[in-house]
Amino acid sequence: MRRTTAVAVLLGLTVLGSHARGQAYVPEDNLAYPVQVVVVDGGGTGFFVRKDQNLFLVTARHVVYDIVTRRLAPEFMLRALSKDVHETAVTVMHVNAAQMQEAKQIRMDEARDVAVIRLATVRPGGMDTTPGVVVSERSKGGIITAPFGYLTRFSDVDVSSQIFMFGYPSLGVKGYAQIDPTRPLVRGGIVSGVNATLKTIIIDAPVYHGNSGGPVVQLSRTNRLKIIGIATQFVPVAEEVLPLNRLDVPQGTAPVTPNVMALGNSGYSVVASADAIIDLIDSF
């Protein structure tokens, strides 16, 4: 039996905008676009996409799928801010991933690290959730969804164009008092380059643990923000690290140990293009 869950209002739709003079900015209610994906011992970011009457969650595959054990997380929680910027209440969804996978409501692209989950069917005044999805908390303002038409294919990505990246990197700095872990952060940058073979995008904006799956939007030539993909990984760079046994030790009092090479964050990041998202949604 389909579980029917009423919501206070029809799912909110907000247009990503830009300043009339060409100076890009993100409207305040657009900060509700990124959805926090909470998984045991991990998590990341995602966002909602609506196509016709279907509501989907888009995120990075590795957020909900353990690439080491090669197993899908049995369950996870989605936490979405209200479209009303003054409302503190949030919408919380609990997803039984095992049940949804059995019902073929989860589609994943391993090569491009993208996952799409069909959460509900939208109807006037609310939505009917897919079996395996339970809404435990609701905001009065409703959730923001990105219309399917906002997804922009790889061929329309412009190198050197300005981008914004939404996400919850606070997962990687847990306990730092200056960061509110219940709110997303926005980072700006540019499209640094593209890989035509892999259809991936390189941006000059560093991602950290928790950013994965977050939407990346591009300021187009017509001063409109379009979704070009999701953050999937940072580009590492080799760095020399001084071994612990050489710290604060006077020269000549200890054996000389070679410096250790470690991988640091280069500041460049990889974005899986929206082509993968479009293809997976169309597969439903």
Secondary structure, DSSP 8 states (H G I E B T S, - for coil): ---EEE-SSS-EE------TTS-----GGGGGSSEEEEETTEEEEEEEEEETTEEEEEEEHHHHEETTTTEE-SEEEEEE--SSTT----EEEEEEHHHHHHTT-EEEETTTTEEEEEEEEEETTEEEE-TTEEEEE--TT--EEEEGGGB--GGG--TT-EEEEEE-GGGGGTT-TTS-TTS-EEEEEEEEEEETTTTEEEESS---TT-TT-EEEEE-TTS-EEEEEEEEEEEEEEEEE--GGGTT--TTSS-----EEEEEEEEEEEEEEHHHHHHHHHT-
